[in-house]
Amino acid sequence: MSGFARAEREELADTLVRVGPDSPTLCDGWSAVDLAAHLVVRESRPDAALGGLFGPLSGHHQKTLERTRDRLSYADLIRKVRTGPPAWSPMRFSAFDEATNTVEFFVHHEDLRRPVGDGPRDLDPQFSDALWAQLRRGARLMFRAVPVGVTLVRTEGADSPRQTVVAKAATPQMVTISGPAGELVLFANNRKDAARVELTGDEAAIARLKNAKLGL
């Protein structure tokens, strides 16, 4: 493992230590210990990890998370988060790690940071570029359920190409979401209230966007 995902994994683990097991998160109903258990399950139990993506399997995911949380101490959960997936996991390969974990760890890191009063980080420009690149590729999927048109505008990284992407094409109602790449990633992952972005467009369209379910 290497690169942005590896670095964000380490910082996320450090933040788990700092906030403590009972700290609230942006994930409804989860404290920090639940989030740590989710990360461990996601990397060590592929059968249960699918429940985080597909509704019919969500019960299996939640039960596995609870068993993992109750079986391991908070310190052990953090250790497993920090050391990463088992040797057999494809996430041990750098390219797969970057593709599957860069955004995942960034979002969950902010899930821990924002409720304790931490604001947006001053991200390394290359890390911001990596987040933006993944958002651009997945934008249509993330915004597929939105009933209005959406354009994303990145407001930092002026030297990087293609700073705008149409996430959902629809007329005449169109909303523009502007902000740094990391904040746009948070918004797209349904952390709408925590994301520091600017919404412009018709007020009714903005209201419909705010009420829509985003993410995978």
C-alpha positions as CSV (number, residue, x, y, z in Angstrom):
1,M,0.0,0.0,0.0
2,S,1.2,3.5,-0.7
3,G,0.2,7.0,-1.8
4,F,-2.7,9.1,-0.7
5,A,-4.8,6.2,0.6
6,R,-2.0,5.0,2.8
7,A,-1.3,8.5,4.2
8,E,-5.0,9.2,4.8
9,R,-5.3,5.8,6.5
10,E,-2.6,6.8,9.0
11,E,-4.2,10.2,9.7
12,L,-7.7,8.7,10.1
13,A,-6.3,6.2,12.6
14,D,-4.6,9.1,14.5
15,T,-7.9,10.9,14.6
16,L,-9.7,7.8,15.9
17,V,-7.2,7.9,18.8
18,R,-7.7,11.6,19.4
19,V,-11.5,11.7,19.4
20,G,-12.1,8.5,21.4
21,P,-14.6,5.7,20.9
22,D,-17.8,7.5,21.9
23,S,-17.2,10.6,19.7
24,P,-20.1,11.3,17.3
25,T,-19.7,11.0,13.6
26,L,-21.5,12.2,10.5
27,C,-22.7,8.6,9.9
28,D,-26.2,8.4,11.4
29,G,-26.3,6.3,14.5
30,W,-22.5,5.6,14.5
31,S,-19.9,6.7,17.0
32,A,-16.2,6.5,16.4
33,V,-16.0,2.9,17.5
34,D,-18.7,1.9,15.1
35,L,-16.9,3.7,12.2
36,A,-13.7,1.9,13.2
37,A,-15.5,-1.5,13.2
38,H,-17.0,-0.7,9.8
39,L,-13.6,0.0,8.3
40,V,-12.2,-3.3,9.7
41,V,-15.3,-5.3,8.3
42,R,-15.0,-3.6,5.0
43,E,-11.4,-4.8,4.5
44,S,-11.6,-8.2,6.2
45,R,-15.1,-9.5,5.5
46,P,-16.0,-9.0,1.8
47,D,-19.3,-10.9,2.3
48,A,-20.4,-8.3,4.9
49,A,-18.8,-5.3,3.2
50,L,-21.2,-5.6,0.3
51,G,-23.9,-4.6,2.8
52,G,-22.5,-1.1,2.9
53,L,-23.4,-0.8,-0.8
54,F,-26.5,-2.9,-1.3
55,G,-29.6,-2.5,0.8
56,P,-30.7,-6.2,0.9
57,L,-27.3,-7.0,2.5
58,S,-27.3,-4.2,5.0
59,G,-28.6,-6.3,7.9
60,H,-25.7,-8.7,7.5
61,H,-23.2,-5.8,7.4
62,Q,-24.7,-4.3,10.5
63,K,-24.6,-7.6,12.5
64,T,-21.0,-8.3,11.4
65,L,-20.1,-4.7,12.4
66,E,-21.6,-5.1,15.8
67,R,-19.9,-8.5,16.5
68,T,-16.6,-7.0,15.4
69,R,-17.1,-3.9,17.6
70,D,-18.0,-6.0,20.6
71,R,-15.3,-8.6,20.1
72,L,-12.3,-6.2,19.7
73,S,-11.2,-3.4,21.9
74,Y,-11.1,0.1,20.5
75,A,-7.3,0.0,20.4
76,D,-7.4,-3.3,18.5
77,L,-9.8,-1.9,16.0
78,I,-7.5,1.1,15.4
79,R,-4.5,-1.1,15.0
80,K,-6.4,-3.1,12.3
81,V,-7.4,0.1,10.6
82,R,-3.8,1.3,10.6
83,T,-2.2,-2.0,9.5
84,G,-4.7,-2.5,6.7
85,P,-6.4,-5.5,5.1
86,P,-5.3,-9.1,5.3
87,A,-2.5,-10.4,3.0
88,W,-5.0,-12.0,0.7
89,S,-6.9,-8.8,0.0
90,P,-6.5,-7.0,-3.4
91,M,-6.4,-3.8,-1.4
92,R,-2.8,-4.7,-0.5
93,F,-1.9,-3.7,-4.1
94,S,-1.2,0.0,-4.4
95,A,-3.3,0.7,-7.5
96,F,-6.3,-1.0,-6.0
97,D,-5.8,0.6,-2.7
98,E,-5.7,4.1,-4.3
99,A,-8.8,3.4,-6.4
100,T,-10.9,2.0,-3.6
101,N,-9.7,3.8,-0.5
102,T,-8.6,7.3,-1.3
103,V,-12.1,8.8,-1.2
104,E,-13.4,6.3,1.3
105,F,-10.7,7.2,3.9
106,F,-11.0,10.9,3.2
107,V,-14.8,10.9,3.7
108,H,-14.6,8.8,6.8
109,H,-11.8,11.0,8.2
110,E,-14.1,14.0,7.8
111,D,-16.9,12.0,9.4
112,L,-14.8,12.0,12.5
113,R,-13.3,15.5,12.3
114,R,-16.3,17.7,11.5
115,P,-18.5,16.8,14.6
116,V,-15.7,17.8,17.0
117,G,-15.4,21.2,15.4
118,D,-12.5,20.6,12.9
119,G,-12.9,22.6,9.7
120,P,-11.8,21.8,6.2
121,R,-8.1,20.9,5.9
122,D,-5.6,22.6,3.6
123,L,-5.1,19.6,1.4
124,D,-2.0,18.8,-0.5
125,P,-2.7,20.0,-4.1
126,Q,-1.9,16.5,-5.5
127,F,-4.3,14.9,-3.0
128,S,-7.0,17.4,-4.0
129,D,-6.3,16.6,-7.7
130,A,-6.7,12.8,-6.9
131,L,-10.0,13.4,-5.1
132,W,-11.3,15.6,-8.0
133,A,-10.3,13.0,-10.5
134,Q,-12.2,10.3,-8.7
135,L,-15.2,12.5,-8.3
136,R,-15.3,13.4,-12.0
137,R,-15.3,9.7,-12.9
138,G,-18.1,8.9,-10.5
139,A,-20.2,12.0,-10.6
140,R,-23.0,10.7,-12.8
141,L,-23.4,7.6,-10.5
142,M,-23.3,9.7,-7.3
143,F,-26.0,12.1,-8.5
144,R,-28.1,9.6,-10.5
145,A,-31.1,10.0,-8.1
146,V,-31.1,13.8,-8.1
147,P,-34.3,15.2,-9.8
148,V,-32.5,18.3,-11.1
149,G,-29.5,19.1,-13.2
150,V,-26.2,19.5,-11.3
151,T,-22.9,21.0,-12.4
152,L,-19.8,20.7,-10.1
153,V,-17.3,23.5,-10.2
154,R,-14.0,23.1,-8.5
155,T,-12.7,26.4,-7.0
156,E,-9.1,25.5,-6.3
157,G,-6.4,23.9,-8.3
158,A,-6.6,26.4,-11.2
159,D,-3.6,24.8,-13.0
160,S,-5.4,21.5,-13.2
161,P,-7.5,20.7,-16.4
162,R,-11.3,20.3,-16.5
163,Q,-12.4,22.1,-13.4
164,T,-16.1,21.6,-14.2
165,V,-18.2,18.5,-14.7
166,V,-21.9,18.0,-15.4
167,A,-23.0,15.4,-12.8
168,K,-26.6,15.3,-13.9
169,A,-27.9,16.8,-17.2
170,A,-31.4,18.3,-16.8
171,T,-33.1,21.4,-18.0
172,P,-34.5,23.9,-17.2
173,Q,-33.7,23.3,-13.5
174,M,-29.9,23.3,-12.9
175,V,-27.9,23.8,-9.7
176,T,-24.3,24.6,-9.6
177,I,-22.2,23.3,-6.7
178,S,-19.0,25.2,-6.2
179,G,-16.2,24.5,-3.8
180,P,-12.8,22.8,-3.2
181,A,-12.5,19.2,-4.4
182,G,-12.6,17.8,-0.9
183,E,-15.8,19.6,0.0
184,L,-17.4,18.6,-3.3
185,V,-16.5,15.0,-2.5
186,L,-18.2,15.3,0.9
187,F,-21.4,16.7,-0.7
188,A,-21.5,14.0,-3.3
189,N,-21.2,11.4,-0.6
190,N,-24.3,12.7,1.1
191,R,-22.5,14.8,3.8
192,K,-24.4,17.8,2.4
193,D,-24.8,19.7,5.7
194,A,-21.1,19.4,6.5
195,A,-19.7,20.3,3.1
196,R,-18.5,23.9,2.7
197,V,-19.8,24.5,-0.8
198,E,-21.9,27.2,-2.5
199,L,-25.2,26.3,-4.2
200,T,-26.5,28.6,-7.0
201,G,-29.6,28.2,-9.1
202,D,-33.3,28.2,-8.7
203,E,-34.4,28.0,-5.1
204,A,-36.9,25.2,-5.7
205,A,-34.2,23.2,-7.5
206,I,-31.7,23.7,-4.7
207,A,-34.3,22.5,-2.2
208,R,-34.9,19.4,-4.3
209,L,-31.2,18.7,-4.5
210,K,-30.8,19.1,-0.7
211,N,-33.6,16.6,-0.1
212,A,-32.2,14.0,-2.6
213,K,-30.2,10.9,-1.7
214,L,-26.7,11.1,-3.0
215,G,-23.8,8.7,-3.2
216,L,-23.5,5.0,-4.1
